[in-house]
Amino acid sequence: MKIVPDTSVIVDGRISYLVQDEDFEDSEIMIHEAVISELEYQANKGRESGFNGLDELKNLQKYYNRGIIKLSFVGERPSIDEITLSRRGEIDAMIRNFARKHDAMLITSDKVQSEVAKAQGLDVVLIKQDQTDFDIDLEISKYFTEDTMSVHLKEGIVPMAKKGTPGNINLVYIGNEKLKHHEMKALAKEIIEKAKTDFKSFIEIEMDGATVVQFREYRISIARPPFSDTFEITAVRPVANVSLDDYMLSEDLINRLRDTARGILISGPPGAGKSTFAQAVADFYSNELNAIVKTMESPRDLQVSDEITQYAPLEGDMQNTADILLLVRPDYTIYDEVRKTKDFMIFSDMRLAGVGMIGVVHATCPIDAIQRIIGRVELGVIPSVVDTTIFINEGMVEAVYDVNLTVKVPSGMVEADLARPLIEIRNFETKQVVYEIYTYGEQTIVMDINNINLKTAKKEDETLVRKITSKEIDRFFRKEFPNAYFEVDVFSDNRATVKIEDKHIPQIIGKNGKNIDKIEKKIGIHLNIEPLDENNIVTNFDENMDVSIELTKKFIVFNFGKDKIGKSFDIFIRDEYLFTATVGKKGTIRIKRNMELANIVLTAMKQNIPITYYMK
């Protein structure tokens, strides 16, 4: 009997088992060069499937040397064009054509390959996942005991494991001898082969030097050079299957989850039990509320009931998964985990589309979950996206925050006309405001209310607020009056003095004070406008400062001297503002010669136009 296996069945490691069957005794195994080429490519990329496939060929070679089978390597290596078209089935087509030409049996574990071969009239055997006699238990599972959360194996290191429960975890040695390369390789091969065999397991990620496998309840990460310095395998599994009843939540919080919460962030540090709590919430919505619940995971490692469908990134992109879910119309979706900006955008989009969203987020303290979404979602939209945050620490619910949008004067400010939209973060149990989030000019402020005395702000808070206020006033006047020299003094949270040259004051005040009223409303603080003592102005460098200009190959260098290090200057040409810069540690300010500013300076120098400097 002539047998032509394709790449899928070689990578699975099942062809060597098959040929030992009596029905295939004295078979001739014909390996097409296209298979060799594909395995070589995958191995060069550091992918476990490539190494596993090459190991399977070595096993076949052993059977050949013992006279159990006949083995030959046939056909021609695919061309560059055929390799480029491999995703469109060109390599599979080459293998089918070879099997047809030599009247051989095609063996595959790829259902599409099998169906196409049957349609072409080929003799084909599809090895299904339930047609193997593999022991489903993994060798690495022997390292796990009832209280083991994760196992950490590394070449040249004694095996270690984390044991305990969230909040009470210890890293311990679970062996006596250092692991050797061939032991690590054997473990990795078994994991890949059995993941392909077991219909409840998946290879979630396979990249150069890294593979992530979800093998039933185990999430296994395999790393090898060049991605890691040595061979490493990490296996993680949940140690507890809990329900919301186990968390002893208050009746108010249960009602919140049941009736009003639609945008939830579950946060906490690594290993705190976030995913375990998310599983409990998912089962609560599915079983208690009879709701349609889906998950978005990469990798899919949540241990949820069979009624809940787990989705991975579709074609490698979670946005595609979200598009499908919006058509499926679930009541709730668990997003594990929300980390990158794109994840927050997808989470926000689905929530605003009407889907109840529960996101899992890494955070070291309760407010950090909200901090991570600021800047990624428009501030005023945040309460519509996230209405509840739950902080998990050491396996327990440590804090629950309620997120609301309101309009009021921020705490620590007293003037009624400083009222603005702000987000109130309240402790759900005590109903007390713990944080306020609002914009001040172009800054976003997250104010810890527990650290504010509502009558008089603490000195450190006063300093912070006044620094921010001073920057906002400075930015406004620099933009609106670029030719003016001015000084800003913020002497309270709601009042500041701006000293500016006399000639600009009428324009600032305006007729009947209309201009200053508009400026105060825009900046959000009362301003006293006073004339500037012109003796404070540093003018033309020829008269007041010894500043020389040096031209280098790449820069125009302004030499101010080391006594001016750290001081900021506005630079003007013929009384027109050009730019502001701070003197560096060498006593210089440099601008690149390929910038437009440099061209302006060079032109002024050639035409002997005065260059003036105003110290800030």
C-alpha positions as CSV (number, residue, x, y, z in Angstrom):
1,M,0.0,0.0,0.0
2,K,1.3,3.5,-0.9
3,I,0.6,6.2,1.6
4,V,1.0,9.9,1.1
5,P,0.6,11.9,4.3
6,D,0.1,15.7,4.3
7,T,1.6,18.2,6.6
8,S,-1.3,18.2,9.1
9,V,-1.0,14.5,10.0
10,I,2.8,14.7,10.2
11,V,2.6,17.7,12.6
12,D,0.0,15.9,14.7
13,G,2.4,13.0,15.3
14,R,-0.2,10.4,14.4
15,I,1.1,8.9,11.2
16,S,3.8,6.9,13.1
17,Y,1.0,5.3,15.3
18,L,-1.1,4.6,12.2
19,V,1.5,2.7,10.3
20,Q,2.0,0.3,13.1
21,D,-1.5,-1.0,12.6
22,E,-1.8,-4.4,10.9
23,D,-3.9,-2.9,8.1
24,F,-0.9,-0.8,7.1
25,E,1.8,-3.4,7.5
26,D,4.6,-3.2,4.8
27,S,3.2,0.1,3.6
28,E,5.3,2.5,1.6
29,I,5.2,6.0,3.1
30,M,5.9,8.6,0.5
31,I,6.8,12.0,2.0
32,H,6.4,14.9,-0.5
33,E,9.2,17.5,-0.5
34,A,6.5,20.2,0.0
35,V,5.9,18.8,3.5
36,I,9.6,18.9,4.3
37,S,9.7,22.5,3.0
38,E,6.8,23.6,5.2
39,L,8.2,21.9,8.3
40,E,11.6,23.4,7.7
41,Y,10.1,26.9,7.4
42,Q,8.1,26.5,10.6
43,A,11.2,25.2,12.5
44,N,13.3,28.1,11.2
45,K,10.6,30.4,12.6
46,G,11.0,28.7,16.0
47,R,7.5,27.2,15.9
48,E,6.8,24.0,17.9
49,S,4.7,22.5,15.1
50,G,7.8,22.6,12.8
51,F,10.0,20.8,15.3
52,N,7.3,18.3,16.1
53,G,6.8,17.5,12.5
54,L,10.6,16.9,12.0
55,D,10.6,14.7,15.1
56,E,7.8,12.7,13.5
57,L,9.8,12.2,10.4
58,K,12.7,10.9,12.6
59,N,10.3,8.4,14.1
60,L,9.3,7.2,10.6
61,Q,13.0,6.9,9.7
62,K,13.5,4.6,12.8
63,Y,10.6,2.4,11.6
64,Y,12.2,2.3,8.1
65,N,15.6,1.3,9.6
66,R,13.9,-1.6,11.5
67,G,12.2,-2.8,8.3
68,I,8.7,-2.0,9.6
69,I,7.8,0.3,6.7
70,K,9.2,1.5,3.4
71,L,10.0,5.2,3.4
72,S,10.8,7.6,0.5
73,F,11.1,11.3,0.0
74,V,9.6,12.3,-3.3
75,G,8.5,15.2,-5.5
76,E,10.1,18.6,-5.9
77,R,10.4,21.4,-3.5
78,P,7.7,24.1,-4.1
79,S,8.7,27.3,-5.8
80,I,8.6,30.8,-4.3
81,D,5.3,31.4,-6.0
82,E,3.8,28.2,-4.7
83,I,5.0,29.0,-1.2
84,T,3.4,32.5,-1.5
85,L,0.1,30.9,-2.5
86,S,0.2,28.2,0.2
87,R,-2.6,29.9,2.1
88,R,-4.8,29.4,-0.9
89,G,-4.1,25.6,-0.9
90,E,-1.3,25.4,-3.4
91,I,0.9,23.1,-1.2
92,D,-2.1,20.9,-0.4
93,A,-2.9,20.7,-4.2
94,M,0.7,19.6,-4.9
95,I,0.4,16.7,-2.4
96,R,-3.1,15.6,-3.8
97,N,-1.7,15.7,-7.4
98,F,1.2,13.5,-6.3
99,A,-1.1,11.0,-4.6
100,R,-3.3,10.8,-7.7
101,K,-0.3,10.4,-10.0
102,H,1.0,7.4,-8.0
103,D,-2.3,5.9,-7.1
104,A,-1.6,6.3,-3.4
105,M,-3.8,6.8,-0.4
106,L,-3.8,10.3,1.0
107,I,-3.9,10.5,4.8
108,T,-4.8,13.8,6.5
109,S,-6.3,15.3,9.6
110,D,-7.4,18.4,7.7
111,K,-11.2,18.1,7.0
112,V,-11.0,20.6,4.0
113,Q,-8.1,18.6,2.5
114,S,-10.1,15.4,2.9
115,E,-13.3,16.8,1.3
116,V,-11.4,18.2,-1.7
117,A,-9.6,14.9,-2.2
118,K,-12.8,13.0,-2.1
119,A,-14.3,15.4,-4.6
120,Q,-11.4,14.7,-6.9
121,G,-11.9,10.9,-6.5
122,L,-8.8,10.2,-4.4
123,D,-8.5,7.4,-1.9
124,V,-8.3,9.4,1.3
125,V,-8.3,8.7,5.1
126,L,-9.3,11.5,7.4
127,I,-7.9,10.9,10.9
128,K,-10.4,12.5,13.2
129,Q,-9.6,13.6,16.7
130,D,-11.6,10.8,18.3
131,Q,-9.9,8.1,16.2
132,T,-6.7,8.1,18.3
133,D,-5.8,6.0,21.4
134,F,-3.7,8.8,23.0
135,D,-3.8,9.1,26.8
136,I,-5.4,12.5,27.2
137,D,-3.4,13.3,30.3
138,L,-0.3,15.4,29.9
139,E,3.1,14.6,31.4
140,I,3.2,18.2,32.8
141,S,-0.1,17.6,34.7
142,K,1.9,15.3,37.0
143,Y,3.5,18.4,38.5
144,F,0.1,19.7,39.6
145,T,-1.5,18.9,43.0
146,E,-4.8,20.1,44.2
147,D,-3.5,23.4,45.4
148,T,-1.1,24.1,42.5
149,M,-2.0,27.3,40.6
150,S,0.9,27.2,38.1
151,V,4.0,25.2,37.2
152,H,7.2,26.8,35.9
153,L,9.7,24.7,34.0
154,K,12.9,26.0,32.6
155,E,15.9,24.3,31.0
156,G,18.7,24.1,33.5
157,I,16.5,25.0,36.5
158,V,14.8,22.8,39.1
159,P,11.0,22.7,38.5
160,M,9.0,25.2,40.5
161,A,5.3,25.8,41.2
162,K,3.0,28.4,42.8
163,K,0.8,26.8,45.4
164,G,-2.1,28.1,47.4
165,T,-5.0,30.3,46.7
166,P,-5.3,33.9,45.5
167,G,-3.8,36.1,48.2
168,N,-1.9,33.2,49.8
169,I,0.5,32.0,47.2
170,N,4.0,30.5,47.7
171,L,6.6,29.6,45.1
172,V,8.2,26.2,45.9
173,Y,10.5,23.7,44.3
174,I,8.7,20.6,43.1
175,G,11.7,18.5,42.0
176,N,15.3,17.8,42.9
177,E,17.1,17.8,39.5
178,K,17.6,20.5,36.9
179,L,15.6,20.0,33.7
180,K,17.5,19.0,30.6
181,H,16.9,20.2,27.0
182,H,15.6,16.9,25.8
183,E,13.1,16.7,28.7
184,M,11.8,20.1,27.9
185,K,11.6,19.2,24.2
186,A,9.7,16.0,24.9
187,L,7.2,17.9,27.1
188,A,6.6,20.6,24.4
189,K,6.1,18.0,21.7
190,E,3.6,16.1,23.7
191,I,1.6,19.3,24.5
192,I,1.4,20.2,20.8
193,E,0.5,16.7,19.6
194,K,-2.2,16.2,22.2
195,A,-3.6,19.7,21.7
196,K,-4.2,18.9,18.1
197,T,-5.7,15.5,19.1
198,D,-8.1,16.7,21.8
199,F,-11.2,18.4,20.4
200,K,-11.5,20.4,23.7
201,S,-8.0,21.9,23.3
202,F,-6.6,24.6,21.0
203,I,-3.3,26.1,19.9
204,E,-4.2,29.7,20.6
205,I,-1.0,31.5,19.5
206,E,1.9,30.3,17.4
207,M,4.6,32.8,16.7
208,D,8.4,32.9,16.2
209,G,9.7,31.2,19.4
210,A,6.5,31.3,21.3
211,T,3.4,29.0,21.4
212,V,0.3,29.3,23.7
213,V,-1.9,26.3,24.1
214,Q,-5.2,26.0,25.9
215,F,-5.3,22.3,26.9
216,R,-8.6,21.8,28.6
217,E,-8.3,23.7,31.9
218,Y,-4.5,24.3,31.4
219,R,-3.2,27.4,29.7
220,I,0.4,26.5,28.6
221,S,3.0,28.9,27.3
222,I,6.0,27.5,25.5
223,A,9.0,29.7,24.8
224,R,12.3,28.9,23.1
225,P,15.2,30.8,21.6
226,P,15.3,33.3,19.9
227,F,12.3,34.6,21.8
228,S,13.6,33.5,25.2
229,D,17.1,32.8,26.3
230,T,16.4,29.1,27.1
231,F,13.6,26.6,26.7
232,E,10.7,27.4,29.1
233,I,7.2,26.1,29.7
234,T,4.7,27.7,32.0
235,A,1.3,26.0,32.8
236,V,-1.5,27.8,34.6
237,R,-4.8,26.5,35.8
238,P,-7.6,27.8,38.0
239,V,-7.6,26.4,41.5
240,A,-11.1,27.3,42.4
241,N,-14.4,27.1,40.7
242,V,-16.6,29.5,42.6
243,S,-19.9,31.2,42.3
244,L,-20.9,34.7,43.5
245,D,-22.3,33.2,46.7
246,D,-18.8,32.3,47.7
247,Y,-17.8,36.1,47.7
248,M,-20.5,37.0,50.3
249,L,-21.4,40.1,48.3
250,S,-23.9,42.5,49.8
251,E,-27.5,42.4,48.6
252,D,-27.2,45.9,47.2
253,L,-24.2,44.8,45.0
254,I,-26.1,41.7,43.8
255,N,-29.0,43.9,42.9
256,R,-26.6,46.3,41.1
257,L,-25.2,43.5,39.0
258,R,-28.6,42.1,38.3
259,D,-30.6,45.2,37.5
260,T,-28.5,48.3,36.6
261,A,-24.8,47.5,36.0
262,R,-24.1,47.3,32.3
263,G,-20.5,48.5,32.0
264,I,-18.3,46.7,34.6
265,L,-14.5,46.7,35.0
266,I,-13.1,43.9,37.1
267,S,-9.6,45.0,38.2
268,G,-6.8,43.8,40.3
269,P,-3.1,42.8,40.3
270,P,-1.8,39.6,38.6
271,G,-2.9,36.5,40.5
272,A,-5.5,38.3,42.6
273,G,-8.4,36.3,41.3
274,K,-9.9,38.6,38.6
275,S,-10.6,35.9,36.1
276,T,-12.1,33.6,38.8
277,F,-14.5,36.4,39.7
278,A,-15.3,37.1,36.0
279,Q,-16.2,33.4,35.6
280,A,-18.5,33.6,38.6
281,V,-20.2,36.8,37.1
282,A,-20.5,35.1,33.7
283,D,-22.2,32.0,35.3
284,F,-24.4,34.3,37.4
285,Y,-25.7,36.1,34.3
286,S,-26.1,32.8,32.3
287,N,-27.7,30.6,35.0
288,E,-29.4,33.0,37.4
289,L,-30.7,35.6,34.9
290,N,-31.1,33.2,31.9
291,A,-29.1,35.7,29.7
292,I,-27.1,35.0,26.6
293,V,-23.4,35.4,27.6
294,K,-20.3,35.3,25.4
295,T,-16.7,35.8,26.1
296,M,-13.9,37.5,24.1
297,E,-10.5,36.0,25.1
298,S,-7.0,35.6,23.9
299,P,-6.2,32.9,24.9
300,R,-9.5,31.3,25.8
301,D,-8.9,30.2,29.4
302,L,-12.0,31.1,31.4
303,Q,-13.6,28.0,32.9
304,V,-17.3,28.8,32.2
305,S,-20.4,26.6,31.8
306,D,-21.1,25.0,28.5
307,E,-23.9,27.4,27.7
308,I,-21.4,30.2,27.4
309,T,-19.6,30.4,24.0
310,Q,-15.9,31.5,24.1
311,Y,-14.6,33.6,21.2
312,A,-11.0,34.2,20.2
313,P,-9.7,37.0,18.0
314,L,-11.2,36.4,14.5
315,E,-8.4,36.3,11.9
316,G,-6.1,37.6,14.7
317,D,-8.2,40.7,15.3
318,M,-10.6,41.2,18.2
319,Q,-12.4,43.9,16.2
320,N,-13.6,41.2,13.8
321,T,-14.8,39.2,16.8
322,A,-16.7,42.3,18.1
323,D,-18.4,42.7,14.6
324,I,-19.7,39.1,14.8
325,L,-20.9,39.5,18.4
326,L,-22.9,42.6,17.5
327,L,-24.8,40.4,15.0
328,V,-25.1,37.6,17.6
329,R,-26.6,40.1,20.0
330,P,-25.5,38.7,23.4
331,D,-27.0,40.2,26.6
332,Y,-23.5,40.3,28.2
333,T,-20.0,39.8,27.0
334,I,-16.9,39.1,29.2
335,Y,-13.8,40.8,27.7
336,D,-10.7,39.1,29.1
337,E,-8.5,41.1,29.1
338,V,-8.8,44.8,28.3
339,R,-5.3,46.2,28.1
340,K,-4.3,48.0,24.9
341,T,-5.9,51.2,23.5
342,K,-7.7,49.2,20.8
343,D,-9.2,46.9,23.5
344,F,-10.7,49.9,25.3
345,M,-12.1,51.3,22.0
346,I,-13.7,47.9,21.2
347,F,-15.1,47.6,24.8
348,S,-16.5,51.2,24.5
349,D,-18.0,50.6,21.0
350,M,-19.8,47.4,22.1
351,R,-21.0,49.0,25.3
352,L,-22.4,52.1,23.5
353,A,-24.1,49.7,21.0
354,G,-26.1,48.3,23.9
355,V,-24.3,45.2,24.9
356,G,-23.6,44.6,28.6
357,M,-19.8,44.5,28.9
358,I,-17.6,43.1,31.7
359,G,-13.9,43.8,31.2
360,V,-11.0,42.3,33.1
361,V,-8.2,44.9,33.6
362,H,-4.8,44.7,35.4
363,A,-4.6,47.4,38.1
364,T,-2.7,47.8,41.3
365,C,-5.3,49.9,43.1
366,P,-9.1,50.5,42.7
367,I,-8.9,53.8,40.8
368,D,-6.3,52.5,38.3
369,A,-9.1,50.8,36.3
370,I,-10.6,54.2,35.5
371,Q,-7.1,55.8,35.1
372,R,-6.4,53.3,32.3
373,I,-9.5,54.3,30.3
374,I,-8.8,58.1,30.6
375,G,-7.4,59.4,27.3
376,R,-8.6,56.3,25.4
377,V,-12.2,57.2,25.7
378,E,-13.6,60.8,25.8
379,L,-13.9,61.9,29.4
380,G,-17.6,62.7,29.3
381,V,-18.4,59.3,27.7
382,I,-16.7,57.2,30.4
383,P,-19.7,56.9,32.7
384,S,-21.8,55.6,29.8
385,V,-19.1,53.0,29.1
386,V,-18.2,52.1,32.7
387,D,-20.8,52.5,35.5
388,T,-19.2,50.1,38.0
389,T,-15.7,49.0,38.9
390,I,-14.9,46.1,41.1
391,F,-11.4,45.7,42.6
392,I,-10.3,42.1,43.5
393,N,-7.4,41.5,45.8
394,E,-6.3,38.3,47.4
395,G,-9.3,36.5,46.0
396,M,-11.9,38.9,47.6
397,V,-13.8,42.0,46.6
398,E,-11.9,44.8,48.2
399,A,-13.6,47.8,46.7
400,V,-16.6,48.7,44.5
401,Y,-16.9,52.1,42.8
402,D,-19.9,53.7,41.3
403,V,-19.2,56.0,38.3
404,N,-21.4,59.0,37.6
405,L,-21.3,62.2,35.5
406,T,-22.4,65.5,37.2
407,V,-21.9,69.2,37.0
408,K,-20.5,71.1,40.1
409,V,-17.6,73.0,41.4
410,P,-14.7,70.6,42.0
411,S,-13.8,70.0,45.7
412,G,-11.2,72.4,46.9
413,M,-12.6,75.3,44.7
414,V,-15.1,77.8,46.0
415,E,-16.1,80.1,43.2
416,A,-19.5,79.2,41.7
417,D,-18.5,80.1,38.2
418,L,-15.8,77.4,38.3
419,A,-18.5,74.7,38.0
420,R,-17.8,72.2,35.3
421,P,-18.8,68.7,34.2
422,L,-16.9,66.1,36.3
423,I,-17.0,62.4,37.0
424,E,-17.7,61.4,40.6
425,I,-16.3,58.1,41.8
426,R,-18.3,56.9,44.8
427,N,-17.7,54.1,47.1
428,F,-20.6,51.8,46.3
429,E,-21.2,50.7,49.9
430,T,-20.7,54.0,51.8
431,K,-22.0,56.2,48.9
432,Q,-19.1,58.6,49.7
433,V,-17.3,60.4,46.9
434,V,-13.7,59.2,46.8
435,Y,-12.4,60.7,43.6
436,E,-13.3,63.5,41.2
437,I,-12.2,63.5,37.6
438,Y,-12.4,66.7,35.6
439,T,-10.5,68.8,33.0
440,Y,-8.7,72.0,34.0
441,G,-7.6,73.7,30.8
442,E,-5.9,71.0,28.8
443,Q,-5.1,68.9,31.9
444,T,-7.2,66.0,33.2
445,I,-7.2,66.0,37.0
446,V,-7.9,62.9,39.1
447,M,-8.4,64.3,42.6
448,D,-8.3,62.1,45.7
449,I,-11.1,63.6,47.8
450,N,-9.8,61.8,51.0
451,N,-6.7,64.0,50.8
452,I,-8.6,67.3,50.5
453,N,-9.7,69.5,53.4
454,L,-12.8,71.2,51.9
455,K,-12.1,74.4,53.7
456,T,-8.4,74.7,53.0
457,A,-6.6,72.4,50.6
458,K,-3.4,70.8,51.9
459,K,-0.2,72.5,51.0
460,E,0.9,69.8,48.6
461,D,-2.5,69.9,46.8
462,E,-2.4,73.7,46.6
463,T,1.1,73.6,45.0
464,L,-0.1,71.1,42.4
465,V,-3.2,73.0,41.5
466,R,-1.4,76.3,41.3
467,K,1.3,74.9,39.1
468,I,-1.3,73.5,36.7
469,T,-3.2,76.9,36.8
470,S,0.0,78.8,36.2
471,K,0.8,76.7,33.1
472,E,-2.7,77.2,31.7
473,I,-2.5,81.0,32.1
474,D,1.0,81.1,30.6
475,R,-0.1,78.9,27.7
476,F,-3.1,81.2,27.0
477,F,-1.3,84.5,27.1
478,R,1.6,83.1,25.1
479,K,-0.9,82.1,22.4
480,E,-3.0,85.3,22.4
481,F,-0.2,87.8,23.0
482,P,2.9,86.3,21.4
483,N,4.8,89.6,21.3
484,A,4.2,90.4,25.0
485,Y,6.4,89.8,28.0
486,F,4.4,88.9,31.1
487,E,4.7,87.3,34.5
488,V,2.1,85.1,36.2
489,D,1.6,84.8,40.0
490,V,-1.1,82.3,41.2
491,F,-1.8,83.2,44.9
492,S,-4.9,81.1,45.5
493,D,-6.9,78.3,43.8
494,N,-9.2,80.9,42.2
495,R,-7.2,84.1,41.8
496,A,-4.0,85.0,39.9
497,T,-2.2,88.2,38.9
498,V,-0.8,88.7,35.4
499,K,1.8,91.5,35.1
500,I,2.2,92.6,31.5
501,E,3.5,95.5,29.5
502,D,1.3,98.6,29.6
503,K,0.6,98.6,25.9
504,H,-1.2,95.3,26.0
505,I,-3.5,96.0,29.0
506,P,-6.3,97.9,27.1
507,Q,-6.6,95.0,24.7
508,I,-6.8,92.5,27.5
509,I,-9.5,94.4,29.5
510,G,-11.6,95.4,26.5
511,K,-14.5,97.8,26.5
512,N,-16.4,97.7,29.8
513,G,-14.3,94.7,30.8
514,K,-15.8,92.3,28.2
515,N,-12.5,90.8,27.1
516,I,-11.3,90.1,30.6
517,D,-14.6,88.4,31.4
518,K,-14.3,86.1,28.4
519,I,-10.6,85.3,29.4
520,E,-11.6,84.5,33.0
521,K,-14.4,82.2,31.9
522,K,-12.1,80.4,29.4
523,I,-9.3,79.9,31.9
524,G,-11.6,79.3,34.9
525,I,-10.0,81.7,37.3
526,H,-10.2,85.4,38.3
527,L,-7.3,87.5,37.0
528,N,-5.8,90.8,38.2
529,I,-4.1,92.6,35.3
530,E,-1.3,94.8,36.4
531,P,1.5,96.8,34.6
532,L,4.9,95.1,34.4
533,D,8.0,96.8,35.8
534,E,9.9,97.1,32.5
535,N,13.2,96.9,34.4
536,N,12.5,93.1,34.7
537,I,12.5,92.7,30.9
538,V,15.7,91.3,29.3
539,T,16.0,92.9,25.9
540,N,18.4,92.8,22.9
541,F,21.4,90.5,23.7
542,D,23.8,93.1,22.2
543,E,23.0,95.5,25.1
544,N,22.1,93.2,28.0
545,M,23.5,89.7,27.5
546,D,26.6,88.3,25.9
547,V,24.8,85.8,23.6
548,S,26.7,84.6,20.6
549,I,25.3,82.5,17.7
550,E,27.3,79.6,16.4
551,L,26.6,77.7,13.2
552,T,27.5,74.0,13.1
553,K,26.8,71.4,10.4
554,K,23.5,70.3,12.0
555,F,22.5,73.1,14.5
556,I,22.2,76.8,15.2
557,V,23.6,77.2,18.7
558,F,22.7,80.2,21.0
559,N,25.4,80.5,23.6
560,F,23.8,82.0,26.8
561,G,26.5,81.0,29.3
562,K,26.4,78.5,32.1
563,D,24.9,81.1,34.5
564,K,21.7,80.9,32.5
565,I,21.4,77.1,32.7
566,G,17.8,76.0,33.4
567,K,16.3,79.5,32.6
568,S,13.6,79.8,29.9
569,F,13.7,82.5,27.2
570,D,11.3,83.8,24.6
571,I,13.2,84.6,21.4
572,F,12.0,87.4,19.1
573,I,13.0,88.7,15.7
574,R,12.2,92.3,15.2
575,D,9.8,92.2,18.1
576,E,7.9,89.2,16.6
577,Y,7.8,86.1,18.8
578,L,9.7,83.1,17.3
579,F,9.9,80.4,20.0
580,T,10.5,79.6,23.6
581,A,13.2,77.3,24.9
582,T,15.2,76.4,28.1
583,V,18.9,76.8,28.3
584,G,20.5,73.4,28.5
585,K,23.3,72.0,30.7
586,K,26.0,73.4,28.4
587,G,24.6,76.9,28.6
588,T,23.1,76.7,25.1
589,I,19.9,76.5,23.1
590,R,20.1,74.5,19.9
591,I,17.7,74.3,16.9
592,K,18.2,71.9,14.0
593,R,19.2,73.6,10.7
594,N,16.6,71.6,8.8
595,M,13.8,73.3,10.7
596,E,11.8,76.3,9.5
597,L,12.9,78.2,12.6
598,A,16.5,77.9,11.6
599,N,15.8,79.4,8.2
600,I,14.2,82.4,9.8
601,V,17.1,82.9,12.2
602,L,19.7,82.6,9.3
603,T,17.7,85.2,7.2
604,A,17.7,87.6,10.2
605,M,21.4,87.2,10.7
606,K,22.2,87.9,7.0
607,Q,20.0,91.0,7.0
608,N,21.3,92.2,10.4
609,I,17.8,92.2,11.9
610,P,17.9,92.5,15.7
611,I,17.3,89.3,17.7
612,T,16.0,89.8,21.2
613,Y,15.6,87.5,24.2
614,Y,13.1,87.8,27.1
615,M,13.8,85.8,30.2
616,K,10.7,84.0,31.6
